[in-house]
Amino acid sequence: MKIGDLAAATGASARSLRYYEEQGLLASTRTAGGQRVYPENAVERVRLIQSLLAAGLNSATILDVLPCISDESLRTPWLAGRLRSELERVETQIDSLHRTRDILAGLVERYRVPA
């Protein structure tokens, strides 16, 4: 599968796909003409990378997590701790957003224009 096909199948830009490759998250081979060719499982892998990025994980953490998805023997207490730390970070952000929402809701109520 060529980069344009992978981009179309995943909604990722070609630039993002090249970035994933530079970070070691995605692999490709090259044709004699230098074009990238991705393996059959590339669509699934890119979607997984996108999900992990959407969850707020950085590339380094994703690089650690990806091999563990397919190989349980690579799942370590260190990795579990790292993921717990990420979860705590997200929960702290959620708490902060709840506080912000409450403040804004109070302001909306306070400065509401009568109908």
N, C-alpha and C positions, 0 to 999 in steps of 0.2 A: 504494500500500500504506500503510495506517495504522499508527501506532506500535504498537498492540497486535498486529497481524499480524506486523510485523517482529520484535517481541520474541518472539513465539511461534516464529517460523521460525528464530531465531538463538540463543535461550536468554538473550539479553541483557535486562536489565530496561529498562523505559521510562525510568527515571532515567539508566541508562548511555547509552541512545540520545540523550537530551537533552544529556548531557554531551559525547558525541562531536560533536554538532552545535555546541555552544557552543565547542568547541575547533577547529572548522573541519574536522574529520575526515569529517563526514557532512553531506549537504545534504538539505533538504526544501523543499517549497513548502507554502503554507497554503491551506486551503479558505476560502470566504467565512465559515464559522463558526469559523475559526481553528485547525482541526485540521491537524496535520502530515500531509503525504502524501509518501512516499518513492518514489524512482524504482525501476524494475525491477531495477537492479543493486545495490540496497541490501543485500540478503541477502549477496551475495558480498563487498561492501565491509565490512560489519560483521564477517563471519567473518575477513576479512583483518586488520582492526583488532584483533580479539580475539587472533589468532595473534601479531601483533606485540607486543601488550601482554603476552601470555604469555611471549614471548621476552625480556621485560624492558625493552623500549623505552618511553620516555616519550612523552607526547602530542606534544611539540615535534619529536622525532625522527621519529615516525610521520607527522606533517604534512609533513616534508621527503621522506620515503620514498614515500608514496602516489602522488604524481604520476609518479615515476620508474618505477613498475611498468608503467604503460601508455604511457609516452613515453621511449624510450631516449635521446633527445636531451637530456633533463634529468639524465641520470646524469653526475655530475661527480667529479673526483678528491676534492673536498672531501667529498662525500657518501660516497664509498667509504672515506675516512679516518674519517669519523664512525661508519660501520658497523663498521669494523675496531676502533675504540675500544670500541664496545659489545661486540663479540666478546671482546676482551681483558678487559673488565670481567666478563663471564660466566665466562670461563675462570679468572679469579682467584677468583671465588665457588666454582666447582667444586673448585679446589685446596683452598680453605678447608674446604669440606664433606668432602672426602676426609680431611683431617687430623682433623676432628671425628669422622668415622666411625671412623677408626683408634683414636682415644682412647677412644671409647665401646665399641668392640669389645674393647679391652684391659681396660676396667673390667668389662664383662660377663664376660669370661674370668676375671679376677682374683676377682670376687665371686660366682662361680657356685656354686650350691648343689648338692652332690653328689646324684645320683639315688638 
